[in-house]
Amino acid sequence: MIRNNVAELLSSNKFLQEINLKGWVRTFRANRFIALNDGSTINNIQCVVDFENTDESILKRITTGAAVSIKGTLIESQGKGQSVEIQVNEIEILGDSNPDEYPIQPKKHSFEFLRENAHLRIRTTTFSSVMRLRSALSFAVHKYFNENGFYNFHAPIITGSDAEGAGEMFTVSTLNKENLPKTEDGKIDYSKDFFGKETNLTVSGQLEAETYAMALGKVYTFGPTFRAENSNTTRHLAEFWMIEPEVAFNNLDDNMDLAEDFIKYVISYVLKNYTDDLAFLDNRLTQEDKSKPMNERSEMSLLEKLHFVVENNFKRVSYTEAIDILRNCKPNKKKKFQYIINEWGSDLQSEHERYLVEKHFKCPVILFDYPANIKAFYMRLNEDGKTVRAMDVLFPGIGEIVGGSQREERLDVLKQKIAELNIDEKELWWYLDTRKFGTAVHSGFGLGFERLVQFITGMGNIRDVIPYPRTPQNAEF
């Protein structure tokens, strides 16, 4: 017999059909009503047991979390809240769940408690919705790039270069930690290591992606990246996924067009195809907001934020104009900002970015032409000699969600910038080669996938939008 799933049955009107359904018990009421879920949808289906003709030993084993197999008949529901239900003819317990030990009971649990039980939190309505949306967004990312002529490029996870220049990288080594080989000057001798040099987990696939864009035209990476930043904020992870397109012959304006079109596409995809999950998360956030003081409540609901992004053109503003706006705004003058803006050249914080989006322009914002000294070496230097063709996309509630730039395609300028930052040219010889042989204008950006999932689900902590978060002092599961 073909196995059915909850999603298809809830949308069916083929009454009296015989069904075979397997899933997990969410609740069991009055020895009669099972709320069953199999992961195919946020919604449960009600299964009505004939308790008078069901073995008592079976009834006792129908507990929250138990896995069951049900054979029965799909009928029109007599109760409220659902259009169909299953009249159970036969039930088999596939896996017991001890109610005295099972931690995910049908009640409200704190997110901290659920993080401690991350292997089971997917069984809650909230996390099943979040992870279904994460999966849908991953599909939408690949779908967008495939439809627009991009090739997926698998960047190496182990690398000998630091693309961001931050130095906060995890070392990859097979050396004996109890007896490390040393050079004459007392430093670790990485020539004795597996790769013959110091290597790390990558923070970005961008540099390698650039080399492929200069032959394939349009490429993108979508894979895990790592940052050994000792930060315990709600916005940082040590292991996270990055989406990084690189496009030959695209300038900064093209890059901004691509970022805006891409973001609107993936958000539109989930708005169209995952209405139930988004409606649940929207309601969850609305109820959560009601417990906050008035001045801390969101001005827009979750669904309003998503439509806000999709339906508004992104405002494009130079860094210089943004600094003028921030320097003269009330929160800055009244010292309400934690970081006061006094002069051109300041590195913008999340509070500044959110002010520009939520208060001043009231739409998503793309800032461009940042000071060169606060941006990475590979960004193209403008003719003024002090700014680079960088861009950041800013969203309501989250601040920066995308960072990118037109890349520096001129060999002499790139070598000068590398020298100024004391980066060893020998480490990037292959990257510099692309500026020797058929160099051309090209651009790209990086989007932290978890930041995107966080925005679309409304989850307040980035640890709750990845299956098993890796953070300082935490590598459980």
N, C-alpha and C positions, 0 to 999 in steps of 0.2 A: 504493500500500500504506500502511495506517495505521501511523504511527510509534508504537512502544511506549515505555514508560519503565521504568527499573530497579525502582522501587517496586512497580509492578503485577506485574511478572514474578516478583519474589522471593516474592510472596504467591500466585502462581498454581499450580494443579495441572493445568492443561490442557496436558499433555505432547504433544509432536509438532506443536504449532502452529507455523506459520511466523511469524517475527518480524522486525521492522525496528527497529534500535536505534541511536541516535547518542549519543555521549558522549566522555569524555576518558579516556585511558589513565592509570591510577594506577601499575600495574606490569605488566611483561611478563617471564614466566619461561620458561626452557628453550625459547625459540622456539615456545612452545605455548600458554601460559596467560596470557590478558589479564584483569587486574582492571579492570573498566570502571565508571565512575561518570558519571551525568548530572545530579546535583544534586537529584534527586527524593527521595533518601533518603541517610542516612549510609552505608549499606551498598553495597559494590561487587557486581557480578555477574560470575561467572567465564565467560569466553568461550574455548572450546577451539578452537584453530586447527589445521587439518590442514597442518602445515608441509611435508610431503612434496609436497603438491599446491598450495602457495601460492608465488607468485613470490618469489624471494629479495630482489628490490629492494623489495617491499612489506614483508617481514619486517623489513628493516633500518630502515624508517621507523616501525615500531611502537615508539615510545619514550615515556617518562613525559611527560605533558602534551599528547601529540598528540591531535587530534580525529579520530575515526573514525566511519564508518558501517558497521554490520554487519547482514548478512542471514543468517538461520540458523534452527535448530530448537531449541525449548525442550525439554530432556530432564531426566530425573531425574539428579541429581548422583551420581557415583560416589565423590567425595571427601568429606572431613569439612568441617564448617563451613558448608555450604550445602545446601539441599534441591534446588535446581534449578541448571542451568547451560545455556549456549548452545553448541550444536554449530555452528561457523561454516561457512557455505557460501560466503559472499562478503564480502570486506572492502575498503573504500575509505578511503584517507587523505584526510581533508578539510582538515587543517591540520597541517603538520609542527611538531615541537618539537625544537630542537637540544639534545641532552643535555649538551653542553659549556657551553651558555649558560643553560639553564633553571634558575633558582635554587631551585625548589620540588621538591627530590629526595625520594624515599621514605626519609627519615631524620628524626630529631628536629631541629627548628630552634628557636632561642631566640625568644621573643616579640618581643624588640628587633629581631632580624633580620627577622622577619615584618612588623613595623611599617614598616621601611624598604622593604618590598616589599608595601605594603598593597593594591596593585592585583592581586596574585597570591595573597595569603594566604588568600583565600576558597576556594582550591583544596585547602587542607589539611582534614583530617577535623575538627580542632578548630574552625576558623573557619566551615566550612560548617554545623556543628551550631549554633554560637552564632548565626549569622545566620538560620538556619531558625527557631530559637526566637524571635529578635527579631521576625521576620515574624509568627510565630504569636501572640505576645503583642500585637502591634499589632492584629491581627484580633480577638483576645479583648477588647481594650479597647473597640473600637467595638461589638462584639457585646453586651457587658455593658450599655453605656449605651443602645444601641438597644432592648434587651429591657426596660429599666427606664424608658422614656419620656423620655429625654434628647434634646435637639437638639444636633447638632454645630455649634459656632460657630467661624468662622475669624477669629481675632484678628489685628489688623494687626501686621506685622513691623516696620514703621517707625513710631516713636512719638515724641511730644514730651514724654512723662511718664516718670518713673522710679518704677515701682510699688513696688520694694523700698526705695527711698531710699538705696541703697548708692553710687550715683554711678559704679559701675564699668561704663560703657556704651560701646559702639562708636559713634562719630559717623558719621552719614550726611551726606555733603556733596558738592556739585558745584563748590564754589569752587576757583579756581585756587590751588594750594598755593604757587606761586612768587610770587604777587602777591595776598595776602589783603586784602580790603577791611577797613578799620578804622574804628571809631567815634571820636569826638573824644577819648575817654578811653583810646584805644589798644587796646581789645578788638576781637575779630573781629566784624565787622558781619554777623550772620546774616540780617538783613533782605534782604541781596542774594543769599542762597542760594536754592536751588530751591524750598524750602517756605516761605521767608520767615521762618524761625525755626530755632533749633537743634533738630535731630532726631537720633534714635539708633535702633539696633537694639534691639528689645524684650527685657527680662529676664523678662517675664511678660505673659500675656494676661488676668490676673485682673480688673483694673479695668474693662476693656471687657466682659468676660464678665458681670460683675455687672449692668451696664446691661441686658443681654439677658435675664438671669435674672428681672429685674423686669417682664418682659412675657411671656416664654415659659415661665417657671416653673422648668424644669430644663435647663441647658445644660452643655456641656463643650468645652474647647479641647484640641487635641492637635497641637502644632506646634513648630517650632524656636524656641528662645530663645537669648540670647547674654549672656555675662558677660565683661567685659574685666578679669578678675581674674588678676594675674600669679602664678599658682599652678601648680606642676609636680607636684602630688601625684597619687596613684593614684585620687583620687576627684573630680577637677575637670576640666572641659572648658570651652573658650571658646564652643563651639557645642553645644547639647544639646537634647533634646526634652522637653517638659513636658505632662503631663496635668492639666488644671485644671477640675474640675466646680464649678459654682455653682448653688445651689438656693434659690429663694425659700421663705420660711416655715420653713426648717430652722434649729433652734438647735444649740448645740454638741453635745448628746447625739446628735441626728440625724446630725450631721456625722461623729461618731466611728463610728456604726453604718454609715454609707455607706462610709467608708474601709475598715473591716474586711471588709464584705461584698464590696466591689469587689476587694480584694487576694486574698481567698480564691478568688473566682471565676476570676480570670485564672491563678492558680497551678494551680488544679484543672484548668483547661482544658489546659494543657501537660502536666500529669501524666497526663492521660487520653489525649491524642492524640500525644504526642511521646516515647514510652517509649524508643525506640532512641537518640535524641540525648541524652536525660537519663541513660540508663544509661552511655553512653560518657563523658560529662562527669563523672559520679559516679565512675567508675573512674579517670579521669585525675586527679581531685582526690585520691583515695585514694592513688594511687601517688606523687603529688607530696608528700603529707603524710608518707610514710614516710621521705623524705630530710631531714625537719626534726627538730630536737631535740624531745624528748618534751614539754617545756613549751610548745612553739609549735604543736603539732598540734591539729587541730580535734577538738572533743568529739563532733561529729556529722558524718556523711557528708552530701554534697550532698542526696541524696534524703531523708535523715532531716530535714534542715533544712526542706525544702519541706513535708513531711508535718507537721512540728512547727508550722508556721505555719497550715496548713489545718485541723488537728485540734484546736488549742487556742484557747480564747477569749482575746482580747487583754485583758490586765490594765489597768484604768484607774486611774491614780495621779496625784494632784495634784503639781504642781511642789514645793510646800512639803513634802509627805510624802517625795518623792524626795530632796530636799536633806537632810532628816533622816537618811534611810537612808545616803546617800553620806557625810555628815559623820561618821557613827559606824561606817562599815565598816572592815575591816582594811586594805585597800589605801590608804585615805585616812589612817588613823591612823599607819600605818607608812611613809607618804610614798612608796608604790609608784606612785601616780598621777603623771603628768607635771604635771597641773594639780590642785593641792590645793584641796579644797572647804573653805572656812573659814566662809562666811556666806551667808545668804539673799540672792539677787540675782545669784549667780554664773551665768554663761552655761555651760551644760553642753557638754562636749566628747564626742567619739566614745567615748573610754575610759570615761566615766561612763555613757553610754547603754548601751554593751555590757555593763557590769557589772550594770546593773539587769535587762537581758533575760537574759543568759547565766548569771549567778551567783546573783542574789537571787531574782527571780521565776520564772526558768526558763520563760518564755513571752513572746510578743510583748507589748509594753507601749505604751499610749497615755498620754503625759503631757499634762496640761492645766492651765489657769490659771497662766500664766507671768507674771513681773514685767513690767509695762507698758514699763519703760525698756529692755528688751532685745528688744522685739518691734515690728512695723511699726505705722504710724499708723492703719491701717484696721481694726485688731482691736478688738472691743467691750470697753469698759472695764467691769470688774465693780463691784459696789456698794462694795467696800472701797477703791476709788480707787487701788489700787496694782497690781492684777493685771488681765490681759485674758483673754478667752475664746479662748485659743490652744490648739492641740493638735499634738503631734508623735507619729507612729507610729515605734516603735523595733523593729528587727529584729536577730536574732542575726548576728554576723559583720560587720554593716555599720553599725549604729547607726541614725540617723534616715533614714527612707525617704519619709515623708510629713510635710508641714508645712501646717497650715491653721488656720482660726478661724471663729468667728461674727463677722460683719462689724459694724462700728459703724454702726447705722442712724439714730442720732439726729444731726440736722444740727448742733445747737449743740455737742455734745461733739466731733464730728468736726472742726468748724471750730477749736475750741480746741486740739485735738491737732495740727492742721496748723500753727497759729500757733506753738505751742511748739517745733516742729521747723523753723521758718523756711522752710516750703514755701510757694511763691507760690500763693495761692488762685486767681489768674487762670488758672494752668496746669491746675487741676482743676475749673473751673467746671461742666463737663458732668457730672463725677462727683458733685459736690455737688447738682446738679439732681435726681438720683435720690432724694435725701433730702428734697426739697421736694415732690415729686409722687408720692404713694402709697407712701411709705416703708414698709418692713416688715422684720421679722427675716429674715435670710438668712445662709447660710454656704457655705463652700467650702474646698477644699484643693488643694495642688499636689504632684504626684508626679513626680520626675525619672525619665523612662523608662529612661535608661541605668543608673541605680541599681537599678531593678527587674530589668533584664536581667542586670546584674552579679550580683545575688543569686541569680537563678534558674539561671544558668549556672555559678556558682562562679568566674568569672574574677576574678583578683586586681587587675587594672588596668582602669579605666573606658575606657581608650583601645582596649581589645580587644573592646568590645561595640558599637562604632559603626563603620560602614564606613571612614570617613576622618576620624580625630580631628583637631580643631583645638585646639591648645594653644600656649602662649607660644613664639615663634620657630619655629612649625611650621604651615605651611599648604600642605604638599606634596599633590600629586595633585588 
